[in-house]
Amino acid sequence: MNLPVESRLITQLRELDASLRDARIDYALIGGVAVNIHGHVRATRDLDVMVLVEDSDALHDQLQALGYEAIDRRDDMASYVRKLDRLDVIFARRPINRALLARSAPVEYGGMRLSAIPVEGLIGLKVQAMSDDPRRIDDLADIIKLMRIHRGSLDLEETRSYFKLFDREKVLDEILRAIG
């Protein structure tokens, strides 16, 4: 009997999770994998995680040991590549991101027990990404899908606070009208 071949992304995630657990670096999934975890299945080709800013050097060392190369490393984010693998990191430095990381919850994904930020925070990060680069229309589509899926349980006050932070409350109101 042939066993299914594990996707490259799941293999990358499994290796990253084991390495960060060994180094005792807490992290939470954000980005496309977190979108999938929160119920909107879509293709993604990279991993996105959030870690505490004080763990940035330890994370860098772990990733270098795994063969990753830093292509961008700043105070609040970093991007790493290894052949076809890409990993983007947001460093939780500001209170709002630290709170999201602290509120991350365990989830089952790809046969692993991982941690993902709450859906409201994921929407907030997508609002930020859209604000930083208006061409990121896939983020708007993710927001709409996530809000539709979670409309009965979504903390709208928290969600609105993210839209307000980036002066995008009108966008939220349009989404709420559209999804009913």
N, C-alpha and C positions, 0 to 999 in steps of 0.2 A: 504494500500500500504506500503510495506517495503522499508525503505530508505537504501541505501548502507552503510555498516559499514565503517567508516573511518579507514585507516591503522594506525597502531601503530606509525609509523614514522611521519605521518601527524599530529596525535594527539600530539605527542611530540613537533613537530615544532610549532604548534598552541600555545601550552602552553609556550614554550620558547619565542616566538615572543611577546606574551602579557606581559610576565614578564619583558623582556628587554625594551619594549616600556614604561612600567610603571616606570622603573628605569632610563629611558632616556639614555640607553646604545646603541649606534649605533653598528650595526654588519652587516656583509655580509656573505652570504652563500658561502662556498667553498666545495670541495669534491664531493661526489656522487650526492647529490641533485643538486648542481650547474651544474654538467655534464648533468643531466636530463633537467635542465632549458635551457641549451645551445643546446639542440636538440638531444643528444645521450641518449636514454632511456636505463637505465640499473639498475639492482637491487642494492640497498644499504641498509645497516642495521643500519647505524649510522648517526648522524648529525655532520657536520664540519662547524665551523664558524670562522670568523676573527673579532677581536675587538681591539681597541686601547690598548696598554700596560697600559696606565694610568687608564683604566677601569677594570683592572684585579681583583682588590680587590672587587669592587662593583659587578662584574660578579660572583665572587666566593660566595659572600653573597647571591645573588639572587638564584644561583644554589643550595646552601645549603638549602635555604628556600623552594625550590621545592623538596627537598629530595635527591639531588645528593650528591655523595661522591667523593672527589678528589682522584684519584688513581695515579696521576702524576701531579706535578705542578712545572713549571720552569719559568725562566725569559721570554722565548719566546713561550712557549706552555703549555697546560694543558689538561688532560683527566679526564672525569667525568663519573661515572656510577650511575644508579638507576634501580635496578632490571634488566630488559632486555634492558633498554635504555642506550645508550652510546653517549657521546658528546665530540668531540675533538675540541680544540680551539687553533688557532694561534694568538699570540699577535703581533699586528702591532707595531713594535719597530723601525725597520730599515726604512729608507726613501722609499725604493722600496715597502715594504708592506703597509706603510702609504699611499703612492700614490695609490696603488690598492684599498685600502679601501675607499679612497676619491672619486675614480672613479666608485665605485659600483653603479649599476643602479637598479631602481625599476622594479620588475617583478611580474607577477601573477603566483601563484603556489598553488595548493591545496585550491583554493578559498581565498587565502590571498595575500596581497600586501607586498612583501618582497624585500630584496636587495641582489643582487649577484654580485660578482666581474666580470670584463670583461673576455671574453673567452681567450684572450691572457694571462692574469694573471693566470687564471685557468690552462692553459697549462704550464705556468712557475712553478706553485706550483707542478704540476705533474712531471715536469722535476727534480725539487729539490727532490721530494720523491723517484724517481727512482735512483737518484745519491746517496741519503742517504742509500738506500736499493735496490740493483740491482734485488732482487727477486720479486720486485713489478711490474710484467709484465702487470698486469691489467691497471696500469697507462699508460704504453706505448700504449696499445689498446685504452684507452680513448683519448690519444693525437692524435692518427691516425684518429679515428672517428671524433673528434672535428675539426681537420684540414681539413678533407674531407668535412664535413658539411659547414664549414665557409671559404673554400679556396678562394672564391670570395671577401670576405669582411675582411678577417683576416689582421691585421697589421703585415706583415711579418718582418718588421724591429724590432718592439717590440718583437715579438715572437723569432726572432733570438737572441736578446739580452739575453733572458732567457737561451737559449741553450748555448750561449757563456759563460755566467756566471758560468755554471757548466761543461764547456769544453765538450759539447755534440753537437757541430755544425755538425759533421759528421752524427749523428743520424737524425738531422733535414734534412740534404741534402738527406739522404736515404728516409725519409718519403715523402719529396716533389717529388722525382722521382717516388716513388710508387703510389702516388695519382694523379700524372699528373698535 
